[in-house]
Amino acid sequence: MTNNPHGPAHQPDPAGSTQMFRAFVDEGAPQRQPASAASGPRVGLIVGVVAAIAIIAGVAWLAMS
């Protein structure tokens, strides 16, 4: 017969591996930034999209006239 490491003879402690995984995840978790700092890039993105739409509309208007 084949030696099965996952059979009834070998049962790892699931609670121990869960604790180690949580410690690993918590160790590499980035720190949260304040909400005001996160809104800065969104404002720039919205302004960029509006500017791009205005430029495309202007080019289309010049092409049609």
PDB file of N, CA, C, O and CB in Angstrom:
ATOM      1  N   MET A   1       0.826  -1.184   0.000  1.00  0.00           N
ATOM      2  CA  MET A   1       0.000   0.000   0.000  1.00  0.00           C
ATOM      3  C   MET A   1       0.869   1.246   0.000  1.00  0.00           C
ATOM      4  O   MET A   1       2.038   1.209   0.385  1.00  0.00           O
ATOM      5  CB  MET A   1      -0.939  -0.001   1.199  1.00  0.00           C
ATOM      6  N   THR A   2       0.287   2.332  -0.431  1.00  0.00           N
ATOM      7  CA  THR A   2       0.998   3.597  -0.501  1.00  0.00           C
ATOM      8  C   THR A   2       0.877   4.339   0.826  1.00  0.00           C
ATOM      9  O   THR A   2      -0.157   4.293   1.492  1.00  0.00           O
ATOM     10  CB  THR A   2       0.458   4.459  -1.655  1.00  0.00           C
ATOM     11  N   ASN A   3       1.955   5.022   1.192  1.00  0.00           N
ATOM     12  CA  ASN A   3       1.918   5.830   2.411  1.00  0.00           C
ATOM     13  C   ASN A   3       1.205   7.137   2.109  1.00  0.00           C
ATOM     14  O   ASN A   3       1.717   7.949   1.338  1.00  0.00           O
ATOM     15  CB  ASN A   3       3.354   6.096   2.960  1.00  0.00           C
ATOM     16  N   ASN A   4       0.043   7.358   2.694  1.00  0.00           N
ATOM     17  CA  ASN A   4      -0.751   8.552   2.456  1.00  0.00           C
ATOM     18  C   ASN A   4      -0.531   9.530   3.614  1.00  0.00           C
ATOM     19  O   ASN A   4      -0.983   9.267   4.728  1.00  0.00           O
ATOM     20  CB  ASN A   4      -2.261   8.196   2.301  1.00  0.00           C
ATOM     21  N   PRO A   5       0.164  10.666   3.369  1.00  0.00           N
ATOM     22  CA  PRO A   5       0.413  11.605   4.473  1.00  0.00           C
ATOM     23  C   PRO A   5      -0.844  12.316   4.945  1.00  0.00           C
ATOM     24  O   PRO A   5      -0.840  12.911   6.023  1.00  0.00           O
ATOM     25  CB  PRO A   5       1.432  12.631   4.056  1.00  0.00           C
ATOM     26  N   HIS A   6      -1.922  12.269   4.165  1.00  0.00           N
ATOM     27  CA  HIS A   6      -3.155  12.949   4.542  1.00  0.00           C
ATOM     28  C   HIS A   6      -4.193  11.989   5.100  1.00  0.00           C
ATOM     29  O   HIS A   6      -5.352  12.363   5.281  1.00  0.00           O
ATOM     30  CB  HIS A   6      -3.726  13.681   3.353  1.00  0.00           C
ATOM     31  N   GLY A   7      -3.796  10.784   5.368  1.00  0.00           N
ATOM     32  CA  GLY A   7      -4.713   9.773   5.888  1.00  0.00           C
ATOM     33  C   GLY A   7      -4.984   9.974   7.366  1.00  0.00           C
ATOM     34  O   GLY A   7      -4.618  11.003   7.934  1.00  0.00           O
ATOM     35  N   PRO A   8      -5.623   8.998   7.990  1.00  0.00           N
ATOM     36  CA  PRO A   8      -5.986   9.144   9.392  1.00  0.00           C
ATOM     37  C   PRO A   8      -4.789   9.214  10.339  1.00  0.00           C
ATOM     38  O   PRO A   8      -4.924   9.720  11.453  1.00  0.00           O
ATOM     39  CB  PRO A   8      -6.863   8.012   9.792  1.00  0.00           C
ATOM     40  N   ALA A   9      -3.633   8.723   9.930  1.00  0.00           N
ATOM     41  CA  ALA A   9      -2.473   8.739  10.812  1.00  0.00           C
ATOM     42  C   ALA A   9      -1.855  10.131  10.923  1.00  0.00           C
ATOM     43  O   ALA A   9      -1.216  10.438  11.930  1.00  0.00           O
ATOM     44  CB  ALA A   9      -1.435   7.753  10.318  1.00  0.00           C
ATOM     45  N   HIS A  10      -2.034  10.985   9.899  1.00  0.00           N
ATOM     46  CA  HIS A  10      -1.418  12.310   9.885  1.00  0.00           C
ATOM     47  C   HIS A  10      -2.520  13.364   9.846  1.00  0.00           C
ATOM     48  O   HIS A  10      -3.136  13.583   8.803  1.00  0.00           O
ATOM     49  CB  HIS A  10      -0.452  12.470   8.669  1.00  0.00           C
ATOM     50  N   GLN A  11      -2.769  14.014  10.976  1.00  0.00           N
ATOM     51  CA  GLN A  11      -3.802  15.034  11.025  1.00  0.00           C
ATOM     52  C   GLN A  11      -3.186  16.317  11.592  1.00  0.00           C
ATOM     53  O   GLN A  11      -2.975  16.414  12.801  1.00  0.00           O
ATOM     54  CB  GLN A  11      -5.022  14.560  11.885  1.00  0.00           C
ATOM     55  N   PRO A  12      -2.895  17.307  10.731  1.00  0.00           N
ATOM     56  CA  PRO A  12      -2.316  18.558  11.245  1.00  0.00           C
ATOM     57  C   PRO A  12      -3.354  19.343  12.050  1.00  0.00           C
ATOM     58  O   PRO A  12      -4.560  19.187  11.861  1.00  0.00           O
ATOM     59  CB  PRO A  12      -1.778  19.426  10.079  1.00  0.00           C
ATOM     60  N   ASP A  13      -2.865  20.170  12.932  1.00  0.00           N
ATOM     61  CA  ASP A  13      -3.733  20.986  13.766  1.00  0.00           C
ATOM     62  C   ASP A  13      -4.260  22.165  12.951  1.00  0.00           C
ATOM     63  O   ASP A  13      -3.492  23.083  12.661  1.00  0.00           O
ATOM     64  CB  ASP A  13      -2.979  21.481  15.026  1.00  0.00           C
ATOM     65  N   PRO A  14      -5.545  22.178  12.567  1.00  0.00           N
ATOM     66  CA  PRO A  14      -6.055  23.283  11.743  1.00  0.00           C
ATOM     67  C   PRO A  14      -6.063  24.614  12.485  1.00  0.00           C
ATOM     68  O   PRO A  14      -5.922  25.661  11.854  1.00  0.00           O
ATOM     69  CB  PRO A  14      -7.457  22.967  11.263  1.00  0.00           C
ATOM     70  N   ALA A  15      -6.223  24.603  13.790  1.00  0.00           N
ATOM     71  CA  ALA A  15      -6.225  25.867  14.535  1.00  0.00           C
ATOM     72  C   ALA A  15      -4.840  26.494  14.527  1.00  0.00           C
ATOM     73  O   ALA A  15      -4.717  27.716  14.438  1.00  0.00           O
ATOM     74  CB  ALA A  15      -6.697  25.643  15.984  1.00  0.00           C
ATOM     75  N   GLY A  16      -3.811  25.690  14.618  1.00  0.00           N
ATOM     76  CA  GLY A  16      -2.450  26.218  14.598  1.00  0.00           C
ATOM     77  C   GLY A  16      -2.112  26.857  13.264  1.00  0.00           C
ATOM     78  O   GLY A  16      -1.499  27.924  13.234  1.00  0.00           O
ATOM     79  N   SER A  17      -2.493  26.234  12.170  1.00  0.00           N
ATOM     80  CA  SER A  17      -2.188  26.808  10.865  1.00  0.00           C
ATOM     81  C   SER A  17      -3.019  28.064  10.631  1.00  0.00           C
ATOM     82  O   SER A  17      -2.551  28.986   9.963  1.00  0.00           O
ATOM     83  CB  SER A  17      -2.443  25.782   9.750  1.00  0.00           C
ATOM     84  N   THR A  18      -4.245  28.125  11.165  1.00  0.00           N
ATOM     85  CA  THR A  18      -5.068  29.321  11.018  1.00  0.00           C
ATOM     86  C   THR A  18      -4.438  30.487  11.770  1.00  0.00           C
ATOM     87  O   THR A  18      -4.420  31.612  11.269  1.00  0.00           O
ATOM     88  CB  THR A  18      -6.500  29.063  11.527  1.00  0.00           C
ATOM     89  N   GLN A  19      -3.922  30.226  12.969  1.00  0.00           N
ATOM     90  CA  GLN A  19      -3.278  31.288  13.731  1.00  0.00           C
ATOM     91  C   GLN A  19      -2.019  31.788  13.024  1.00  0.00           C
ATOM     92  O   GLN A  19      -1.743  32.987  13.019  1.00  0.00           O
ATOM     93  CB  GLN A  19      -2.932  30.798  15.138  1.00  0.00           C
ATOM     94  N   MET A  20      -1.264  30.878  12.434  1.00  0.00           N
ATOM     95  CA  MET A  20      -0.058  31.281  11.719  1.00  0.00           C
ATOM     96  C   MET A  20      -0.435  32.095  10.480  1.00  0.00           C
ATOM     97  O   MET A  20       0.250  33.063  10.150  1.00  0.00           O
ATOM     98  CB  MET A  20       0.781  30.042  11.321  1.00  0.00           C
ATOM     99  N   PHE A  21      -1.517  31.714   9.791  1.00  0.00           N
ATOM    100  CA  PHE A  21      -1.943  32.454   8.609  1.00  0.00           C
ATOM    101  C   PHE A  21      -2.405  33.858   8.988  1.00  0.00           C
ATOM    102  O   PHE A  21      -2.081  34.829   8.304  1.00  0.00           O
ATOM    103  CB  PHE A  21      -3.067  31.703   7.882  1.00  0.00           C
ATOM    104  N   ARG A  22      -3.156  33.962  10.070  1.00  0.00           N
ATOM    105  CA  ARG A  22      -3.619  35.288  10.498  1.00  0.00           C
ATOM    106  C   ARG A  22      -2.444  36.174  10.892  1.00  0.00           C
ATOM    107  O   ARG A  22      -2.447  37.369  10.599  1.00  0.00           O
ATOM    108  CB  ARG A  22      -4.601  35.163  11.674  1.00  0.00           C
ATOM    109  N   ALA A  23      -1.451  35.610  11.546  1.00  0.00           N
ATOM    110  CA  ALA A  23      -0.264  36.387  11.903  1.00  0.00           C
ATOM    111  C   ALA A  23       0.464  36.848  10.645  1.00  0.00           C
ATOM    112  O   ALA A  23       0.962  37.972  10.595  1.00  0.00           O
ATOM    113  CB  ALA A  23       0.683  35.559  12.798  1.00  0.00           C
ATOM    114  N   PHE A  24       0.528  35.992   9.635  1.00  0.00           N
ATOM    115  CA  PHE A  24       1.173  36.349   8.371  1.00  0.00           C
ATOM    116  C   PHE A  24       0.424  37.479   7.675  1.00  0.00           C
ATOM    117  O   PHE A  24       1.041  38.419   7.174  1.00  0.00           O
ATOM    118  CB  PHE A  24       1.256  35.128   7.448  1.00  0.00           C
ATOM    119  N   VAL A  25      -0.899  37.390   7.644  1.00  0.00           N
ATOM    120  CA  VAL A  25      -1.705  38.411   6.971  1.00  0.00           C
ATOM    121  C   VAL A  25      -1.613  39.736   7.722  1.00  0.00           C
ATOM    122  O   VAL A  25      -1.464  40.791   7.105  1.00  0.00           O
ATOM    123  CB  VAL A  25      -3.179  37.958   6.860  1.00  0.00           C
ATOM    124  N   ASP A  26      -1.701  39.687   9.044  1.00  0.00           N
ATOM    125  CA  ASP A  26      -1.638  40.919   9.832  1.00  0.00           C
ATOM    126  C   ASP A  26      -0.270  41.580   9.736  1.00  0.00           C
ATOM    127  O   ASP A  26      -0.170  42.805   9.803  1.00  0.00           O
ATOM    128  CB  ASP A  26      -1.969  40.630  11.289  1.00  0.00           C
ATOM    129  N   GLU A  27       0.781  40.786   9.579  1.00  0.00           N
ATOM    130  CA  GLU A  27       2.132  41.328   9.492  1.00  0.00           C
ATOM    131  C   GLU A  27       2.317  42.139   8.222  1.00  0.00           C
ATOM    132  O   GLU A  27       3.003  43.161   8.246  1.00  0.00           O
ATOM    133  CB  GLU A  27       3.159  40.206   9.550  1.00  0.00           C
ATOM    134  N   GLY A  28       1.723  41.710   7.109  1.00  0.00           N
ATOM    135  CA  GLY A  28       1.912  42.391   5.832  1.00  0.00           C
ATOM    136  C   GLY A  28       0.791  43.341   5.474  1.00  0.00           C
ATOM    137  O   GLY A  28       0.777  43.869   4.363  1.00  0.00           O
ATOM    138  N   ALA A  29      -0.154  43.579   6.378  1.00  0.00           N
ATOM    139  CA  ALA A  29      -1.283  44.447   6.071  1.00  0.00           C
ATOM    140  C   ALA A  29      -0.832  45.904   6.017  1.00  0.00           C
ATOM    141  O   ALA A  29      -0.148  46.372   6.928  1.00  0.00           O
ATOM    142  CB  ALA A  29      -2.402  44.269   7.112  1.00  0.00           C
ATOM    143  N   PRO A  30      -1.207  46.623   4.963  1.00  0.00           N
ATOM    144  CA  PRO A  30      -0.847  48.040   4.899  1.00  0.00           C
ATOM    145  C   PRO A  30      -1.673  48.849   5.906  1.00  0.00           C
ATOM    146  O   PRO A  30      -2.794  48.476   6.253  1.00  0.00           O
ATOM    147  CB  PRO A  30      -1.058  48.588   3.467  1.00  0.00           C
ATOM    148  N   GLN A  31      -1.109  49.934   6.353  1.00  0.00           N
ATOM    149  CA  GLN A  31      -1.816  50.810   7.278  1.00  0.00           C
ATOM    150  C   GLN A  31      -2.854  51.619   6.512  1.00  0.00           C
ATOM    151  O   GLN A  31      -2.603  52.057   5.390  1.00  0.00           O
ATOM    152  CB  GLN A  31      -0.830  51.745   8.020  1.00  0.00           C
ATOM    153  N   ARG A  32      -4.011  51.814   7.115  1.00  0.00           N
ATOM    154  CA  ARG A  32      -5.070  52.589   6.458  1.00  0.00           C
ATOM    155  C   ARG A  32      -4.723  54.072   6.464  1.00  0.00           C
ATOM    156  O   ARG A  32      -4.166  54.594   7.430  1.00  0.00           O
ATOM    157  CB  ARG A  32      -6.430  52.356   7.154  1.00  0.00           C
ATOM    158  N   GLN A  33      -5.062  54.734   5.369  1.00  0.00           N
ATOM    159  CA  GLN A  33      -4.841  56.163   5.270  1.00  0.00           C
ATOM    160  C   GLN A  33      -6.139  56.889   5.600  1.00  0.00           C
ATOM    161  O   GLN A  33      -7.218  56.313   5.468  1.00  0.00           O
ATOM    162  CB  GLN A  33      -4.330  56.550   3.862  1.00  0.00           C
ATOM    163  N   PRO A  34      -6.050  58.122   6.018  1.00  0.00           N
ATOM    164  CA  PRO A  34      -7.276  58.886   6.266  1.00  0.00           C
ATOM    165  C   PRO A  34      -8.087  59.047   4.985  1.00  0.00           C
ATOM    166  O   PRO A  34      -7.530  59.025   3.887  1.00  0.00           O
ATOM    167  CB  PRO A  34      -6.940  60.266   6.853  1.00  0.00           C
ATOM    168  N   ALA A  35      -9.388  59.206   5.122  1.00  0.00           N
ATOM    169  CA  ALA A  35     -10.273  59.302   3.962  1.00  0.00           C
ATOM    170  C   ALA A  35      -9.964  60.540   3.127  1.00  0.00           C
ATOM    171  O   ALA A  35     -10.139  60.508   1.909  1.00  0.00           O
ATOM    172  CB  ALA A  35     -11.733  59.325   4.409  1.00  0.00           C
ATOM    173  N   SER A  36      -9.512  61.629   3.744  1.00  0.00           N
ATOM    174  CA  SER A  36      -9.234  62.845   2.987  1.00  0.00           C
ATOM    175  C   SER A  36      -8.047  62.654   2.046  1.00  0.00           C
ATOM    176  O   SER A  36      -8.031  63.230   0.958  1.00  0.00           O
ATOM    177  CB  SER A  36      -8.965  64.010   3.938  1.00  0.00           C
ATOM    178  N   ALA A  37      -7.062  61.864   2.440  1.00  0.00           N
ATOM    179  CA  ALA A  37      -5.910  61.628   1.574  1.00  0.00           C
ATOM    180  C   ALA A  37      -6.285  60.743   0.395  1.00  0.00           C
ATOM    181  O   ALA A  37      -5.704  60.875  -0.682  1.00  0.00           O
ATOM    182  CB  ALA A  37      -4.768  60.990   2.367  1.00  0.00           C
ATOM    183  N   ALA A  38      -7.249  59.840   0.578  1.00  0.00           N
ATOM    184  CA  ALA A  38      -7.657  58.940  -0.497  1.00  0.00           C
ATOM    185  C   ALA A  38      -8.506  59.655  -1.536  1.00  0.00           C
ATOM    186  O   ALA A  38      -8.586  59.187  -2.672  1.00  0.00           O
ATOM    187  CB  ALA A  38      -8.423  57.757   0.070  1.00  0.00           C
ATOM    188  N   SER A  39      -9.142  60.771  -1.194  1.00  0.00           N
ATOM    189  CA  SER A  39     -10.006  61.448  -2.148  1.00  0.00           C
ATOM    190  C   SER A  39      -9.210  62.292  -3.140  1.00  0.00           C
ATOM    191  O   SER A  39      -9.750  62.668  -4.181  1.00  0.00           O
ATOM    192  CB  SER A  39     -11.004  62.318  -1.414  1.00  0.00           C
ATOM    193  N   GLY A  40      -7.963  62.596  -2.857  1.00  0.00           N
ATOM    194  CA  GLY A  40      -7.142  63.407  -3.751  1.00  0.00           C
ATOM    195  C   GLY A  40      -6.981  62.804  -5.130  1.00  0.00           C
ATOM    196  O   GLY A  40      -7.252  63.491  -6.115  1.00  0.00           O
ATOM    197  N   PRO A  41      -6.555  61.556  -5.254  1.00  0.00           N
ATOM    198  CA  PRO A  41      -6.408  60.965  -6.586  1.00  0.00           C
ATOM    199  C   PRO A  41      -7.735  60.856  -7.335  1.00  0.00           C
ATOM    200  O   PRO A  41      -7.761  60.948  -8.562  1.00  0.00           O
ATOM    201  CB  PRO A  41      -5.779  59.594  -6.471  1.00  0.00           C
ATOM    202  N   ARG A  42      -8.833  60.660  -6.611  1.00  0.00           N
ATOM    203  CA  ARG A  42     -10.135  60.574  -7.293  1.00  0.00           C
ATOM    204  C   ARG A  42     -10.505  61.902  -7.931  1.00  0.00           C
ATOM    205  O   ARG A  42     -11.043  61.927  -9.038  1.00  0.00           O
ATOM    206  CB  ARG A  42     -11.234  60.142  -6.310  1.00  0.00           C
ATOM    207  N   VAL A  43     -10.224  63.009  -7.244  1.00  0.00           N
ATOM    208  CA  VAL A  43     -10.539  64.322  -7.796  1.00  0.00           C
ATOM    209  C   VAL A  43      -9.719  64.542  -9.060  1.00  0.00           C
ATOM    210  O   VAL A  43     -10.242  65.033 -10.060  1.00  0.00           O
ATOM    211  CB  VAL A  43     -10.264  65.444  -6.760  1.00  0.00           C
ATOM    212  N   GLY A  44      -8.459  64.190  -9.023  1.00  0.00           N
ATOM    213  CA  GLY A  44      -7.619  64.335 -10.211  1.00  0.00           C
ATOM    214  C   GLY A  44      -8.099  63.475 -11.367  1.00  0.00           C
ATOM    215  O   GLY A  44      -8.058  63.894 -12.524  1.00  0.00           O
ATOM    216  N   LEU A  45      -8.551  62.275 -11.049  1.00  0.00           N
ATOM    217  CA  LEU A  45      -9.067  61.389 -12.087  1.00  0.00           C
ATOM    218  C   LEU A  45     -10.330  61.961 -12.715  1.00  0.00           C
ATOM    219  O   LEU A  45     -10.487  61.925 -13.936  1.00  0.00           O
ATOM    220  CB  LEU A  45      -9.346  60.002 -11.514  1.00  0.00           C
ATOM    221  N   ILE A  46     -11.229  62.486 -11.893  1.00  0.00           N
ATOM    222  CA  ILE A  46     -12.476  63.054 -12.410  1.00  0.00           C
ATOM    223  C   ILE A  46     -12.184  64.275 -13.269  1.00  0.00           C
ATOM    224  O   ILE A  46     -12.784  64.439 -14.332  1.00  0.00           O
ATOM    225  CB  ILE A  46     -13.427  63.429 -11.255  1.00  0.00           C
ATOM    226  N   VAL A  47     -11.274  65.133 -12.827  1.00  0.00           N
ATOM    227  CA  VAL A  47     -10.911  66.312 -13.616  1.00  0.00           C
ATOM    228  C   VAL A  47     -10.287  65.884 -14.938  1.00  0.00           C
ATOM    229  O   VAL A  47     -10.569  66.486 -15.974  1.00  0.00           O
ATOM    230  CB  VAL A  47      -9.936  67.220 -12.831  1.00  0.00           C
ATOM    231  N   GLY A  48      -9.451  64.861 -14.919  1.00  0.00           N
ATOM    232  CA  GLY A  48      -8.836  64.369 -16.153  1.00  0.00           C
ATOM    233  C   GLY A  48      -9.852  63.815 -17.133  1.00  0.00           C
ATOM    234  O   GLY A  48      -9.755  64.053 -18.336  1.00  0.00           O
ATOM    235  N   VAL A  49     -10.834  63.070 -16.620  1.00  0.00           N
ATOM    236  CA  VAL A  49     -11.870  62.509 -17.495  1.00  0.00           C
ATOM    237  C   VAL A  49     -12.722  63.620 -18.095  1.00  0.00           C
ATOM    238  O   VAL A  49     -13.039  63.584 -19.284  1.00  0.00           O
ATOM    239  CB  VAL A  49     -12.761  61.518 -16.719  1.00  0.00           C
ATOM    240  N   VAL A  50     -13.095  64.609 -17.279  1.00  0.00           N
ATOM    241  CA  VAL A  50     -13.893  65.731 -17.788  1.00  0.00           C
ATOM    242  C   VAL A  50     -13.103  66.504 -18.840  1.00  0.00           C
ATOM    243  O   VAL A  50     -13.662  66.896 -19.865  1.00  0.00           O
ATOM    244  CB  VAL A  50     -14.314  66.672 -16.632  1.00  0.00           C
ATOM    245  N   ALA A  51     -11.820  66.728 -18.602  1.00  0.00           N
ATOM    246  CA  ALA A  51     -10.990  67.441 -19.578  1.00  0.00           C
ATOM    247  C   ALA A  51     -10.876  66.641 -20.881  1.00  0.00           C
ATOM    248  O   ALA A  51     -10.941  67.214 -21.969  1.00  0.00           O
ATOM    249  CB  ALA A  51      -9.584  67.713 -18.993  1.00  0.00           C
ATOM    250  N   ALA A  52     -10.706  65.332 -20.772  1.00  0.00           N
ATOM    251  CA  ALA A  52     -10.615  64.507 -21.980  1.00  0.00           C
ATOM    252  C   ALA A  52     -11.920  64.554 -22.777  1.00  0.00           C
ATOM    253  O   ALA A  52     -11.894  64.633 -24.006  1.00  0.00           O
ATOM    254  CB  ALA A  52     -10.275  63.052 -21.610  1.00  0.00           C
ATOM    255  N   ILE A  53     -13.047  64.506 -22.091  1.00  0.00           N
ATOM    256  CA  ILE A  53     -14.337  64.573 -22.792  1.00  0.00           C
ATOM    257  C   ILE A  53     -14.497  65.935 -23.457  1.00  0.00           C
ATOM    258  O   ILE A  53     -14.988  66.014 -24.583  1.00  0.00           O
ATOM    259  CB  ILE A  53     -15.514  64.310 -21.813  1.00  0.00           C
ATOM    260  N   ALA A  54     -14.088  67.014 -22.777  1.00  0.00           N
ATOM    261  CA  ALA A  54     -14.190  68.351 -23.360  1.00  0.00           C
ATOM    262  C   ALA A  54     -13.297  68.465 -24.596  1.00  0.00           C
ATOM    263  O   ALA A  54     -13.702  69.058 -25.596  1.00  0.00           O
ATOM    264  CB  ALA A  54     -13.807  69.425 -22.321  1.00  0.00           C
ATOM    265  N   ILE A  55     -12.099  67.910 -24.538  1.00  0.00           N
ATOM    266  CA  ILE A  55     -11.199  67.968 -25.701  1.00  0.00           C
ATOM    267  C   ILE A  55     -11.774  67.178 -26.863  1.00  0.00           C
ATOM    268  O   ILE A  55     -11.754  67.645 -28.002  1.00  0.00           O
ATOM    269  CB  ILE A  55      -9.802  67.429 -25.339  1.00  0.00           C
ATOM    270  N   ILE A  56     -12.287  65.985 -26.586  1.00  0.00           N
ATOM    271  CA  ILE A  56     -12.883  65.178 -27.657  1.00  0.00           C
ATOM    272  C   ILE A  56     -14.105  65.871 -28.250  1.00  0.00           C
ATOM    273  O   ILE A  56     -14.310  65.851 -29.463  1.00  0.00           O
ATOM    274  CB  ILE A  56     -13.271  63.788 -27.130  1.00  0.00           C
ATOM    275  N   ALA A  57     -14.920  66.487 -27.385  1.00  0.00           N
ATOM    276  CA  ALA A  57     -16.091  67.223 -27.895  1.00  0.00           C
ATOM    277  C   ALA A  57     -15.652  68.408 -28.747  1.00  0.00           C
ATOM    278  O   ALA A  57     -16.264  68.691 -29.777  1.00  0.00           O
ATOM    279  CB  ALA A  57     -16.981  67.712 -26.726  1.00  0.00           C
ATOM    280  N   GLY A  58     -14.595  69.105 -28.326  1.00  0.00           N
ATOM    281  CA  GLY A  58     -14.098  70.234 -29.108  1.00  0.00           C
ATOM    282  C   GLY A  58     -13.555  69.808 -30.455  1.00  0.00           C
ATOM    283  O   GLY A  58     -13.804  70.476 -31.459  1.00  0.00           O
ATOM    284  N   VAL A  59     -12.830  68.725 -30.499  1.00  0.00           N
ATOM    285  CA  VAL A  59     -12.298  68.209 -31.766  1.00  0.00           C
ATOM    286  C   VAL A  59     -13.451  67.768 -32.675  1.00  0.00           C
ATOM    287  O   VAL A  59     -13.434  68.037 -33.876  1.00  0.00           O
ATOM    288  CB  VAL A  59     -11.320  67.020 -31.511  1.00  0.00           C
ATOM    289  N   ALA A  60     -14.443  67.098 -32.105  1.00  0.00           N
ATOM    290  CA  ALA A  60     -15.595  66.672 -32.900  1.00  0.00           C
ATOM    291  C   ALA A  60     -16.371  67.887 -33.437  1.00  0.00           C
ATOM    292  O   ALA A  60     -16.839  67.867 -34.575  1.00  0.00           O
ATOM    293  CB  ALA A  60     -16.527  65.774 -32.054  1.00  0.00           C
ATOM    294  N   TRP A  61     -16.507  68.933 -32.627  1.00  0.00           N
ATOM    295  CA  TRP A  61     -17.230  70.123 -33.058  1.00  0.00           C
ATOM    296  C   TRP A  61     -16.491  70.824 -34.197  1.00  0.00           C
ATOM    297  O   TRP A  61     -17.108  71.301 -35.150  1.00  0.00           O
ATOM    298  CB  TRP A  61     -17.427  71.087 -31.879  1.00  0.00           C
ATOM    299  N   LEU A  62     -15.148  70.881 -34.086  1.00  0.00           N
ATOM    300  CA  LEU A  62     -14.360  71.489 -35.165  1.00  0.00           C
ATOM    301  C   LEU A  62     -14.424  70.642 -36.438  1.00  0.00           C
ATOM    302  O   LEU A  62     -14.427  71.183 -37.543  1.00  0.00           O
ATOM    303  CB  LEU A  62     -12.895  71.668 -34.723  1.00  0.00           C
ATOM    304  N   ALA A  63     -14.474  69.328 -36.288  1.00  0.00           N
ATOM    305  CA  ALA A  63     -14.533  68.449 -37.456  1.00  0.00           C
ATOM    306  C   ALA A  63     -15.884  68.567 -38.162  1.00  0.00           C
ATOM    307  O   ALA A  63     -15.955  68.448 -39.386  1.00  0.00           O
ATOM    308  CB  ALA A  63     -14.278  66.990 -37.040  1.00  0.00           C
ATOM    309  N   MET A  64     -16.941  68.798 -37.409  1.00  0.00           N
ATOM    310  CA  MET A  64     -18.277  68.885 -38.013  1.00  0.00           C
ATOM    311  C   MET A  64     -18.520  70.248 -38.649  1.00  0.00           C
ATOM    312  O   MET A  64     -19.353  70.345 -39.550  1.00  0.00           O
ATOM    313  CB  MET A  64     -19.351  68.607 -36.964  1.00  0.00           C
ATOM    314  N   SER A  65     -17.844  71.285 -38.229  1.00  0.00           N
ATOM    315  CA  SER A  65     -18.120  72.609 -38.778  1.00  0.00           C
ATOM    316  C   SER A  65     -17.364  72.906 -40.035  1.00  0.00           C
ATOM    317  O   SER A  65     -17.507  73.991 -40.600  1.00  0.00           O
ATOM    318  CB  SER A  65     -17.812  73.645 -37.779  1.00  0.00           C
TER     319      SER A  65
END
